[in-house]
């Protein structure tokens, strides 16, 4: 079965310039950034370039190149670049939260933090009618730390998906509930 893989770096399709056998995406949980490594050639990538990977039209990774290392391959006489990237959690923490939230359910508080400090993401996957929490004060905290603090108050979880959508929920996220085996 053929898979349509597209690797875009700095807005340009670089699929044919990347060694797909070196492509590795680590999907981490609990607000930890996902990471990507891949080797490429035939162009000069730079740190902080955007990078995305899609398979069969579905986003699998969106982020930024954090580190570029180069080595010379003698056999083909070309420079091979190893890219190390992190997902948009890095961008999420570009601004620090300075805010006092009012008491109430957790979902509008999470949406407010993201809408204020990371407006490039969407909040349509924030679960509605989450448990109530007391007023919280955030003093120059990373957005990810503020979201984690809110999630901890309701024994919940959060993550950014590959399409830059915030998922914020308690217990098990309804959309990701596995099918029964019986």
C-alpha positions as CSV (number, residue, x, y, z in Angstrom):
1,X,0.0,0.0,0.0
2,X,1.5,3.3,-1.1
3,X,1.5,6.1,1.5
4,X,1.5,9.8,0.4
5,X,4.1,11.3,2.7
6,X,4.8,15.1,2.5
7,X,7.6,16.8,4.5
8,X,7.4,20.6,4.3
9,X,10.3,22.7,5.6
10,X,10.1,26.5,5.7
11,X,7.0,26.4,3.5
12,X,8.6,24.3,0.8
13,X,7.9,20.6,0.0
14,X,11.2,18.9,0.7
15,X,10.0,15.3,0.6
16,X,12.4,14.2,-2.1
17,X,15.3,15.9,-0.2
18,X,14.6,14.0,3.0
19,X,15.7,10.4,3.9
20,X,12.3,9.0,5.0
21,X,14.1,6.0,6.5
22,X,15.6,8.4,9.1
23,X,12.3,10.1,9.9
24,X,11.2,9.6,13.5
25,X,8.4,11.2,15.4
26,X,8.0,10.7,19.1
27,X,4.5,11.3,20.3
28,X,4.7,12.2,24.0
29,X,1.9,12.6,26.6
30,X,0.9,15.0,29.3
31,X,1.9,18.3,27.8
32,X,5.4,17.2,26.8
33,X,6.5,18.3,23.4
34,X,6.5,15.8,20.6
35,X,9.8,15.6,18.7
36,X,10.9,14.8,15.2
37,X,14.3,13.9,13.7
38,X,15.1,13.5,10.0
39,X,18.1,13.7,7.7
40,X,18.0,15.8,4.6
41,X,20.3,17.0,1.8
42,X,20.4,19.2,-1.3
43,X,19.4,22.4,0.6
44,X,20.5,24.2,3.7
45,X,17.9,24.2,6.5
46,X,18.1,26.6,9.4
47,X,17.2,26.5,13.1
48,X,13.6,27.8,13.8
49,X,12.4,26.9,10.3
50,X,8.9,25.5,10.4
51,X,8.6,21.8,9.6
52,X,5.5,19.6,9.1
53,X,4.8,16.0,8.1
54,X,1.6,14.8,6.6
55,X,0.6,11.2,5.6
56,X,-2.2,10.7,3.2
57,X,-3.4,14.3,3.8
58,X,-3.4,14.0,7.6
59,X,-1.1,16.1,9.7
60,X,1.3,14.0,11.8
61,X,3.7,16.7,13.0
62,X,3.9,20.5,13.0
63,X,6.7,22.3,14.7
64,X,10.0,24.1,14.5
65,X,13.5,22.9,13.7
66,X,15.5,23.5,17.0
67,X,18.9,22.0,16.0
68,X,20.7,21.4,12.7
69,X,23.9,19.4,12.5
70,X,25.8,18.7,9.3
71,X,28.1,15.9,8.2
72,X,29.9,15.3,4.9
73,X,29.0,12.0,3.2
74,X,32.1,10.9,1.3
75,X,30.4,8.3,-0.9
76,X,28.0,10.8,-2.5
77,X,30.1,13.9,-1.8
78,X,27.2,15.8,-0.3
79,X,26.3,17.4,3.0
80,X,23.7,15.6,5.1
81,X,21.8,17.7,7.6
82,X,20.2,16.1,10.7
83,X,17.2,18.1,11.9
84,X,15.9,17.9,15.4
85,X,12.5,19.6,15.8
86,X,9.9,20.1,18.5
87,X,6.2,20.6,18.1
88,X,4.3,23.8,18.7
89,X,4.6,23.5,22.4
90,X,7.7,25.6,22.0
91,X,5.7,28.3,20.4
92,X,3.0,27.9,23.0
93,X,5.5,29.0,25.7
94,X,6.6,32.1,23.8
95,X,4.6,34.3,26.1
96,X,4.2,34.2,29.8
97,X,0.8,34.2,31.6
98,X,0.1,37.0,33.9
99,X,-3.5,36.6,34.8
100,X,-5.9,35.9,37.6
101,X,-8.8,33.7,36.6
102,X,-12.2,33.8,38.3
103,X,-13.7,30.8,40.1
104,X,-15.9,28.6,37.9
105,X,-15.7,25.6,35.5
106,X,-12.2,24.9,34.1
107,X,-13.1,25.0,30.4
108,X,-13.5,28.7,29.9
109,X,-10.4,29.4,32.0
110,X,-8.3,27.1,29.7
111,X,-9.9,28.7,26.6
112,X,-9.2,32.2,27.9
113,X,-5.5,31.5,28.5
114,X,-5.0,30.0,25.0
115,X,-7.1,32.8,23.3
116,X,-5.0,35.4,25.1
117,X,-1.5,34.0,24.9
118,X,-1.6,31.5,22.0
119,X,-4.3,32.7,19.6
120,X,-2.8,30.7,16.7
121,X,-4.3,27.5,18.2
122,X,-7.9,26.5,18.4
123,X,-10.0,25.6,21.4
124,X,-12.8,23.6,19.8
125,X,-11.6,20.4,21.5
126,X,-11.8,21.8,25.0
127,X,-14.4,19.6,26.8
128,X,-17.4,21.6,28.0
129,X,-18.8,21.6,31.5
130,X,-15.6,20.6,33.2
131,X,-15.5,20.6,37.1
132,X,-15.4,23.9,38.9
133,X,-12.2,25.4,40.3
134,X,-11.3,28.2,42.6
135,X,-9.7,31.5,41.3
136,X,-6.1,31.0,40.2
137,X,-3.3,33.5,39.8
138,X,-0.6,33.0,37.3
139,X,2.5,35.2,37.6
140,X,4.8,35.0,34.6
141,X,4.2,31.3,34.0
142,X,4.6,29.5,30.7
143,X,1.3,28.8,29.0
144,X,2.0,25.0,29.2
145,X,2.5,25.3,33.0
146,X,-0.7,27.3,33.4
147,X,-2.7,24.7,31.4
148,X,-1.1,21.9,33.4
149,X,-2.0,23.7,36.7
150,X,-5.6,24.0,35.6
151,X,-5.7,20.3,34.5
152,X,-4.2,19.2,37.8
153,X,-7.0,20.9,39.7
154,X,-9.6,18.7,37.9
155,X,-7.5,15.6,37.6
156,X,-7.5,16.3,33.8
157,X,-5.1,16.4,30.9
158,X,-4.3,18.6,27.9
159,X,-2.3,18.4,24.7
160,X,-1.9,20.2,21.4
161,X,-2.6,17.9,18.4
162,X,-0.9,18.0,15.1
163,X,-3.3,20.6,13.8
164,X,-2.5,23.0,16.6
165,X,-5.8,22.3,18.4
166,X,-5.9,22.3,22.2
167,X,-7.5,19.2,23.8
168,X,-8.4,19.9,27.4
169,X,-10.4,17.3,29.3
170,X,-10.9,15.3,32.5
171,X,-10.7,11.5,32.6
172,X,-10.8,10.0,29.1
173,X,-11.3,12.3,26.1
174,X,-14.6,11.2,24.5
175,X,-13.2,11.4,20.9
176,X,-10.3,9.1,21.8
177,X,-12.1,6.4,23.7
178,X,-11.1,3.0,22.4
179,X,-13.6,0.6,20.9
180,X,-14.7,-2.3,23.1
181,X,-13.0,-5.6,22.4
182,X,-16.0,-7.6,23.3
